[in-house]
Amino acid sequence: MDNRRKRKLTFVTIGLIFLLSGVEYAVILPTIWKYLQTLDAAPYFLGLALSAFSLSGLLTGPLFGHWSDRTRSTKKIILFANCFEIIGNFMYFMGYSKWLLLSSRLVAGIGTGAGSSIFGFLTRSTSPEDRATAFAAVMACRQAGLLIGPAFNIFLRLCDFHLGSFVINKYTAPGLFMCLLWTLLQVAVICMYWDLPPLEKGKAKESLTGQSREEENDGGRVEEDNDEEKPLMRSQELGGSYGSVVTPNPTGYDSCAASNATLNHISPPPSPVPAESHEASSTFKKFSISREFLREEVVVLLAAQFITLFNQTALETMVTPLTQKYFNYGELENSVMYCLCGVEVIAGFLFVRWLSQRVAERVVLAIGLAICNISGVWCLIFLANPLGGFPWQLTEFVIGVFLQVLGLPFVAVAQVSLFSKITSEKTQGFSQGVRRSVGGLATILGPLWAGGLTDNLYIMMGVMMTLLALLTVMLAFSYDRLVAPATEEQVEDSENCG
């Protein structure tokens, strides 16, 4: 199979992974509140269950990312992480108690840690110009899952039978359904996923290979024409110690180092070290967490990741009790609502994918943040204390949700694309793990914050609006620094040559 086909199938498999993550979220979220109520759980258990999923992902994201940076392999990491998704969803299906349900989300969340390895892989496998487009496509796959999930939930809610000692109903069926889907995905990863070489390095290797072949051919012709000089050339190449052994010049040797060895005749050159292992070890020795993540532009992007996800998950946690209180919505109505939100988000990601090819990522980020501010003000005014009758309250609710969902694709794509460009590509897995952990912390605190303040919406939304205002000020002051370093590779090449 040629590399182009392998690359295509690998990206399709990555899309399937994010698709299933969206399906799982959309299938479980509309029913988990009622599921907990059947297990006599207190209201705060909703926030705990949603936060537990993010907590394990927060802890495992940097670990999986560091693992992929060290090994340059993501396939085995994905297979390992998916096992936790399978086990966790089966535990959710069992659902004997509220504590088992809470543990099931904690176990399943470990599988989300592989996302940092996948984003690191995408960074190494795409050019900077196409990176925002690739990230938008991957995120759109997750949103497609959010769109498809409620459609599955419409059928799963009709389940009402026994499988041995297990009860399969509209609350336990989503766990069994996702367990089967993640099992099928394991087969897809085994058959359709390859650890492709980095894009730029692959080109560099090809050019170096061609150059070395030309040098070998030229060297062969010189040796044929100058047989008398062979012993002298060998002794000079090897520093005078191994005159009877012919070895090629190790790949990556500098011409200056070779000439010094020829002139000094002090010691033989060191044994060849694999380029990738030497590069990885030197990269991690030079890596500094404070120097990498405490830069102004990185702090701004991490703050954007935290604040937008905090507000999003807080509103998502509030939506289900709010619709039950004001509109008497059940599982079907909530599923239809999430389905419509999925359509809007997919359209938003497609638009951002088009827009990112024409304007800079920081412009896209500014547009998304402006929409989020408008949404925050609207929710603070109208959703904290709905006015009027049922039609007017429903209109206020729809506009608030529409604005909140509309800003999400702009901020999500822009910040992850910029983050991948202003952080080191060689430690991208770990960096993406840190970024996703910051997002995981937000998805933990967001539901907990909203779950405890469902009766004090002014306080809840006031803090959310304050965070948005803070992020807006940070973006305004750091706007000029949110630019990818265009000459990073040239600087590295010049340092290596020097």
C-alpha positions as CSV (number, residue, x, y, z in Angstrom):
1,M,0.0,0.0,0.0
2,D,1.4,3.4,-1.0
3,N,2.0,6.2,1.5
4,R,-0.8,8.4,0.1
5,R,-3.4,5.7,0.7
6,K,-2.0,5.0,4.2
7,R,-2.1,8.7,5.0
8,K,-5.7,8.9,3.8
9,L,-6.9,5.9,5.8
10,T,-5.0,7.1,8.9
11,F,-6.8,10.5,8.8
12,V,-10.1,8.8,8.2
13,T,-9.5,6.7,11.4
14,I,-8.7,9.8,13.3
15,G,-12.0,11.3,12.1
16,L,-13.8,8.2,13.4
17,I,-12.2,8.5,16.8
18,F,-13.4,12.0,17.2
19,L,-16.7,11.1,15.7
20,L,-17.3,8.5,18.4
21,S,-16.2,10.8,21.1
22,G,-18.9,13.2,20.0
23,V,-21.5,10.4,19.7
24,E,-20.7,9.3,23.3
25,Y,-21.2,12.8,24.6
26,A,-24.4,13.3,22.8
27,V,-25.8,9.9,23.7
28,I,-25.1,10.0,27.4
29,L,-25.6,13.7,28.3
30,P,-29.3,13.9,27.6
31,T,-30.1,10.9,29.8
32,I,-27.5,10.9,32.6
33,W,-29.6,13.3,34.7
34,K,-32.6,11.1,34.7
35,Y,-30.4,8.0,35.1
36,L,-28.9,9.4,38.3
37,Q,-32.3,10.2,39.6
38,T,-33.4,6.5,39.2
39,L,-30.4,5.6,41.4
40,D,-31.4,8.0,44.1
41,A,-28.5,10.4,43.5
42,A,-28.4,13.9,44.8
43,P,-28.4,16.8,42.3
44,Y,-24.7,17.5,42.8
45,F,-23.9,14.0,41.4
46,L,-24.6,15.3,37.9
47,G,-21.7,17.7,38.2
48,L,-19.6,15.0,39.7
49,A,-20.3,12.5,36.9
50,L,-19.6,15.0,34.2
51,S,-16.4,16.2,36.0
52,A,-15.1,12.7,36.6
53,F,-14.9,12.1,32.9
54,S,-12.7,15.2,32.4
55,L,-10.6,14.6,35.5
56,S,-9.1,11.3,34.2
57,G,-8.5,12.9,30.8
58,L,-6.8,15.8,32.5
59,L,-4.4,13.5,34.3
60,T,-3.6,11.1,31.4
61,G,-3.4,13.7,28.5
62,P,0.2,14.9,29.3
63,L,1.3,11.3,30.0
64,F,0.0,10.0,26.7
65,G,1.4,13.0,24.9
66,H,4.9,12.6,26.5
67,W,4.7,8.9,25.6
68,S,4.0,9.7,21.9
69,D,6.8,12.4,21.9
70,R,9.3,9.8,23.1
71,T,8.3,6.9,20.8
72,R,6.9,8.9,17.8
73,S,4.2,6.2,17.9
74,T,0.4,6.9,18.4
75,K,-1.2,3.6,17.2
76,K,-0.5,1.6,20.3
77,I,-1.4,4.6,22.5
78,I,-4.8,4.8,20.8
79,L,-5.4,1.0,21.2
80,F,-4.5,1.2,24.9
81,A,-6.7,4.2,25.6
82,N,-9.7,2.8,23.8
83,C,-9.7,-0.2,26.2
84,F,-10.6,2.2,29.0
85,E,-13.5,3.6,26.8
86,I,-14.8,0.0,26.4
87,I,-14.5,-0.9,30.0
88,G,-15.9,2.4,31.2
89,N,-19.0,2.3,29.0
90,F,-19.7,-1.3,30.0
91,M,-19.6,-0.2,33.6
92,Y,-22.1,2.6,32.7
93,F,-24.3,0.0,31.2
94,M,-24.3,-2.1,34.4
95,G,-25.3,0.8,36.5
96,Y,-26.1,-0.9,39.8
97,S,-25.4,2.2,41.9
98,K,-24.6,5.8,41.6
99,W,-21.0,5.1,42.6
100,L,-20.5,2.6,39.8
101,L,-22.0,5.2,37.4
102,L,-19.5,7.8,38.7
103,S,-16.6,5.3,38.4
104,S,-17.6,4.4,34.9
105,R,-17.2,8.0,33.7
106,L,-13.9,8.2,35.5
107,V,-12.6,5.1,33.7
108,A,-13.9,6.1,30.3
109,G,-12.3,9.5,30.6
110,I,-8.9,7.9,30.6
111,G,-9.4,7.1,26.9
112,T,-9.7,10.8,26.1
113,G,-6.0,11.2,27.0
114,A,-5.0,9.8,23.6
115,G,-6.3,13.0,22.1
116,S,-3.1,14.8,23.0
117,S,-1.1,12.2,21.1
118,I,-3.4,12.6,18.1
119,F,-3.1,16.4,18.0
120,G,0.7,16.0,18.3
121,F,0.6,13.6,15.4
122,L,-1.5,16.0,13.3
123,T,1.0,18.8,14.0
124,R,3.9,16.8,12.8
125,S,2.0,15.5,9.8
126,T,0.6,18.7,8.4
127,S,2.3,21.9,7.2
128,P,1.7,25.1,9.2
129,E,-0.4,26.5,6.3
130,D,-2.8,23.6,6.3
131,R,-2.9,23.0,10.1
132,A,-6.0,25.1,10.9
133,T,-7.9,23.4,8.1
134,A,-6.9,19.9,9.4
135,F,-7.8,20.8,13.0
136,A,-11.2,22.3,11.8
137,A,-11.9,19.1,9.9
138,V,-11.1,16.9,13.0
139,M,-13.2,19.0,15.3
140,A,-16.0,19.0,12.8
141,C,-16.0,15.2,13.0
142,R,-16.6,15.4,16.7
143,Q,-19.4,17.8,16.1
144,A,-20.8,15.4,13.5
145,G,-20.8,12.9,16.3
146,L,-22.8,15.3,18.5
147,L,-25.2,15.6,15.6
148,I,-25.5,11.9,15.0
149,G,-25.6,11.0,18.7
150,P,-29.1,12.3,19.5
151,A,-30.4,10.5,16.4
152,F,-29.1,7.2,18.0
153,N,-30.6,8.3,21.3
154,I,-34.1,8.5,19.7
155,F,-33.9,4.7,19.0
156,L,-32.1,3.8,22.2
157,R,-34.8,5.4,24.3
158,L,-37.2,2.7,23.0
159,C,-35.1,-0.2,24.5
160,D,-36.9,-2.0,27.3
161,F,-35.9,-5.7,27.8
162,H,-33.6,-8.0,29.7
163,L,-30.2,-9.5,28.7
164,G,-29.6,-12.2,31.3
165,S,-29.4,-10.4,34.6
166,F,-28.9,-7.0,33.0
167,V,-31.7,-4.5,32.4
168,I,-31.5,-2.7,29.0
169,N,-33.6,0.4,29.0
170,K,-33.3,4.0,27.8
171,Y,-30.8,4.8,30.5
172,T,-28.5,1.7,30.3
173,A,-28.6,1.2,26.5
174,P,-26.3,4.1,25.7
175,G,-23.5,2.5,27.7
176,L,-23.8,-0.8,25.9
177,F,-24.1,0.9,22.5
178,M,-20.9,2.9,23.0
179,C,-19.1,-0.2,24.3
180,L,-19.9,-1.9,21.0
181,L,-18.9,1.1,18.9
182,W,-15.5,1.5,20.7
183,T,-14.8,-2.2,20.2
184,L,-15.4,-1.9,16.5
185,L,-13.1,1.1,16.4
186,Q,-10.3,-1.0,17.8
187,V,-10.6,-3.1,14.7
188,A,-10.5,0.0,12.5
189,V,-7.4,1.3,14.2
190,I,-5.6,-2.0,13.8
191,C,-6.4,-2.2,10.1
192,M,-6.5,1.4,9.0
193,Y,-4.0,3.4,11.1
194,W,-0.3,3.8,10.5
195,D,2.3,5.8,12.3
196,L,3.3,8.0,9.4
197,P,6.7,9.8,9.4
198,P,6.6,13.6,10.0
199,L,5.9,15.5,6.8
200,E,8.9,17.8,6.7
201,K,11.3,15.3,8.1
202,G,10.2,12.8,5.5
203,K,11.1,15.3,2.7
204,A,14.4,16.1,4.4
205,K,15.2,12.4,4.7
206,E,14.6,11.9,1.0
207,S,16.8,14.8,0.0
208,L,19.6,13.6,2.4
209,T,19.3,10.0,1.0
210,G,19.6,11.3,-2.5
211,Q,22.5,13.4,-1.6
212,S,24.3,10.6,0.2
213,R,23.8,8.3,-2.8
214,E,25.3,10.8,-5.1
215,E,28.3,11.2,-2.8
216,E,28.7,7.4,-2.6
217,N,28.6,7.2,-6.4
218,D,31.1,10.1,-6.7
219,G,33.3,8.5,-4.1
220,G,33.2,5.2,-5.9
221,R,34.3,6.8,-9.2
222,V,37.1,8.6,-7.4
223,E,38.3,5.3,-5.8
224,E,38.3,3.6,-9.2
225,D,40.4,6.4,-10.7
226,N,42.8,6.7,-7.7
227,D,43.6,3.2,-6.5
228,E,46.9,4.3,-5.2
229,E,45.4,6.8,-2.8
230,K,43.0,4.4,-1.1
231,P,45.1,3.6,2.0
232,L,45.8,7.3,2.6
233,M,42.2,8.3,2.2
234,R,41.0,5.6,4.6
235,S,43.5,6.5,7.2
236,Q,42.6,10.1,7.1
237,E,38.9,9.4,7.2
238,L,39.3,7.2,10.3
239,G,41.8,9.4,12.1
240,G,44.7,7.0,11.5
241,S,43.5,4.2,13.8
242,Y,41.5,2.0,11.6
243,G,43.3,2.2,8.3
244,S,42.4,-1.3,7.2
245,V,38.7,-0.8,7.7
246,V,36.4,1.1,5.2
247,T,33.4,2.7,6.8
248,P,31.1,5.3,5.3
249,N,30.9,8.7,6.9
250,P,28.0,8.6,9.4
251,T,24.8,10.4,8.5
252,G,24.6,13.8,10.0
253,Y,28.4,14.4,10.4
254,D,29.4,18.0,9.9
255,S,32.0,18.7,7.4
256,C,34.0,20.8,9.9
257,A,34.1,17.9,12.3
258,A,35.3,15.6,9.6
259,S,38.1,18.0,8.6
260,N,39.2,18.4,12.2
261,A,39.4,14.6,12.6
262,T,41.5,14.5,9.4
263,L,43.9,17.1,10.5
264,N,44.4,16.2,14.2
265,H,44.5,12.3,13.9
266,I,43.7,12.1,17.6
267,S,40.8,9.7,17.9
268,P,38.4,7.8,15.7
269,P,34.9,9.4,15.1
270,P,32.2,8.3,17.5
271,S,30.0,5.4,16.5
272,P,26.9,6.4,14.6
273,V,23.9,7.2,16.8
274,P,20.3,6.9,15.4
275,A,19.3,10.4,14.4
276,E,15.8,10.2,15.8
277,S,16.8,8.9,19.3
278,H,19.6,11.5,19.5
279,E,17.3,14.2,18.4
280,A,14.6,13.2,20.9
281,S,17.0,12.9,23.8
282,S,18.6,16.3,23.1
283,T,15.1,17.9,22.6
284,F,13.9,16.7,26.1
285,K,17.2,17.8,27.7
286,K,16.7,21.3,26.4
287,F,13.0,21.4,27.1
288,S,11.9,23.8,29.8
289,I,8.3,23.9,31.0
290,S,8.6,27.4,32.3
291,R,10.2,28.7,29.2
292,E,7.7,26.9,27.0
293,F,4.4,27.7,28.8
294,L,4.9,30.9,30.7
295,R,5.3,33.0,27.6
296,E,2.7,35.7,27.2
297,E,1.1,34.4,24.0
298,V,0.9,30.8,25.4
299,V,-0.7,32.0,28.6
300,V,-3.4,33.9,26.5
301,L,-4.2,30.8,24.4
302,L,-4.4,28.6,27.5
303,A,-6.6,31.1,29.1
304,A,-8.8,31.1,26.0
305,Q,-9.0,27.3,26.2
306,F,-9.9,27.3,29.9
307,I,-12.5,30.2,29.9
308,T,-14.4,29.1,26.8
309,L,-14.7,25.5,27.9
310,F,-15.6,26.5,31.5
311,N,-18.4,28.7,30.2
312,Q,-19.5,26.1,27.6
313,T,-19.7,23.2,30.1
314,A,-21.3,25.4,32.7
315,L,-24.1,26.3,30.3
316,E,-24.5,22.7,29.1
317,T,-24.9,21.5,32.7
318,M,-27.5,24.3,33.3
319,V,-29.4,23.6,30.1
320,T,-31.0,20.3,31.1
321,P,-32.5,21.4,34.5
322,L,-33.4,24.7,32.9
323,T,-35.4,23.2,30.1
324,Q,-37.1,20.8,32.6
325,K,-38.0,23.7,34.8
326,Y,-39.4,26.2,32.3
327,F,-40.4,24.0,29.3
328,N,-40.9,20.6,30.8
329,Y,-38.5,19.0,28.3
330,G,-37.7,15.3,28.5
331,E,-35.1,13.1,26.8
332,L,-36.6,13.4,23.3
333,E,-36.8,17.2,23.3
334,N,-33.3,17.5,24.7
335,S,-32.0,15.1,22.1
336,V,-33.6,17.2,19.3
337,M,-32.1,20.4,20.8
338,Y,-28.6,18.9,20.9
339,C,-29.1,17.7,17.3
340,L,-29.9,21.2,16.1
341,C,-26.9,22.5,18.0
342,G,-24.8,20.0,16.3
343,V,-26.0,21.2,12.9
344,E,-25.1,24.7,13.8
345,V,-21.6,23.8,15.1
346,I,-20.7,21.7,12.0
347,A,-21.7,24.7,9.8
348,G,-19.6,26.9,12.0
349,F,-16.5,24.6,11.7
350,L,-17.0,24.5,7.9
351,F,-17.1,28.3,7.8
352,V,-14.1,28.6,10.0
353,R,-12.2,26.1,7.8
354,W,-12.9,28.4,4.9
355,L,-12.2,31.6,6.8
356,S,-8.8,30.3,8.2
357,Q,-7.5,30.0,4.7
358,R,-8.1,33.7,4.1
359,V,-7.4,35.5,7.4
360,A,-4.9,34.9,10.3
361,E,-5.9,32.7,13.2
362,R,-5.8,35.6,15.6
363,V,-8.5,37.4,13.6
364,V,-10.6,34.2,13.8
365,L,-10.0,34.1,17.6
366,A,-11.0,37.8,18.0
367,I,-14.3,37.2,16.0
368,G,-15.1,34.1,18.2
369,L,-14.4,36.0,21.4
370,A,-16.6,38.9,20.3
371,I,-19.5,36.5,19.7
372,C,-18.9,34.8,23.1
373,N,-19.1,38.2,24.8
374,I,-22.4,39.0,23.1
375,S,-23.7,35.6,24.2
376,G,-22.6,36.2,27.8
377,V,-24.4,39.5,28.0
378,W,-27.5,38.0,26.5
379,C,-27.6,35.1,28.9
380,L,-26.9,37.3,31.9
381,I,-29.8,39.6,31.0
382,F,-32.4,37.1,29.7
383,L,-31.6,33.6,30.8
384,A,-30.8,34.4,34.5
385,N,-34.4,35.6,34.9
386,P,-36.6,34.8,31.8
387,L,-39.3,37.3,31.1
388,G,-42.7,37.0,29.5
389,G,-44.8,34.0,28.7
390,F,-43.8,30.6,27.2
391,P,-43.1,31.9,23.6
392,W,-41.0,34.8,24.7
393,Q,-39.0,32.6,27.2
394,L,-38.4,30.0,24.5
395,T,-37.2,32.7,22.1
396,E,-34.8,34.1,24.7
397,F,-33.5,30.6,25.4
398,V,-33.0,29.8,21.7
399,I,-31.1,33.0,21.0
400,G,-28.8,32.5,24.0
401,V,-28.0,28.9,23.0
402,F,-27.5,29.9,19.3
403,L,-25.0,32.7,20.2
404,Q,-23.1,30.4,22.6
405,V,-22.8,27.6,20.1
406,L,-21.9,30.0,17.3
407,G,-18.7,31.4,18.9
408,L,-17.4,27.9,19.8
409,P,-15.9,26.9,16.4
410,F,-14.0,30.2,16.0
411,V,-12.3,30.1,19.4
412,A,-11.7,26.3,19.3
413,V,-10.0,26.2,15.9
414,A,-8.0,29.4,16.3
415,Q,-6.5,28.7,19.7
416,V,-5.5,25.1,19.0
417,S,-3.9,26.0,15.6
418,L,-2.0,29.0,17.1
419,F,-0.9,26.9,20.0
420,S,0.5,24.2,17.8
421,K,2.6,26.9,15.9
422,I,4.0,28.8,18.9
423,T,5.0,25.8,20.8
424,S,7.8,23.4,20.0
425,E,6.9,20.8,17.3
426,K,9.3,18.2,18.8
427,T,7.4,18.1,22.1
428,Q,4.0,18.7,20.6
429,G,2.4,15.7,22.1
430,F,3.2,16.8,25.7
431,S,2.3,20.4,24.8
432,Q,-1.1,19.4,23.5
433,G,-1.6,17.2,26.6
434,V,-1.0,20.3,28.7
435,R,-3.5,22.3,26.6
436,R,-6.1,19.6,26.8
437,S,-5.5,19.3,30.6
438,V,-6.2,22.9,31.0
439,G,-9.4,22.3,29.0
440,G,-10.1,19.3,31.2
441,L,-9.8,21.4,34.3
442,A,-12.3,23.8,32.8
443,T,-14.7,21.0,32.1
444,I,-14.4,19.8,35.7
445,L,-14.9,23.2,37.3
446,G,-17.6,24.3,34.9
447,P,-20.2,21.6,35.7
448,L,-19.4,21.8,39.4
449,W,-19.9,25.6,39.3
450,A,-23.1,25.4,37.4
451,G,-24.4,22.4,39.3
452,G,-24.2,24.2,42.6
453,L,-25.8,27.4,41.4
454,T,-28.8,26.4,39.4
455,D,-30.9,28.5,41.7
456,N,-28.5,31.5,41.6
457,L,-28.1,32.1,37.9
458,Y,-27.1,35.7,38.3
459,I,-24.0,34.7,40.3
460,M,-23.2,31.8,38.0
461,M,-23.4,33.9,34.7
462,G,-21.9,37.0,36.3
463,V,-18.7,35.1,37.0
464,M,-18.7,33.6,33.5
465,M,-19.1,37.1,32.0
466,T,-16.2,38.4,34.2
467,L,-13.9,35.7,32.8
468,L,-14.9,36.6,29.3
469,A,-14.1,40.2,29.9
470,L,-10.7,39.3,31.4
471,L,-9.9,37.2,28.3
472,T,-10.9,40.0,26.0
473,V,-8.4,42.4,27.8
474,M,-5.7,39.8,27.6
475,L,-6.2,39.3,23.9
476,A,-6.2,43.0,23.2
477,F,-2.8,43.5,25.0
478,S,-1.2,40.4,23.4
479,Y,-2.8,40.5,20.0
480,D,0.5,41.5,18.3
481,R,2.3,38.5,19.8
482,L,-0.2,35.9,18.5
483,V,1.7,35.2,15.4
484,A,3.4,32.0,14.4
485,P,7.2,32.3,14.1
486,A,7.7,32.0,10.4
487,T,11.5,31.5,10.5
488,E,11.7,28.9,13.3
489,E,12.9,26.1,11.0
490,Q,15.4,28.5,9.4
491,V,16.8,29.4,12.8
492,E,17.2,25.8,13.7
493,D,19.0,25.0,10.5
494,S,21.4,27.9,11.0
495,E,22.1,26.8,14.5
496,N,22.8,23.3,13.4
497,C,25.1,24.5,10.7
498,G,26.8,26.9,13.0
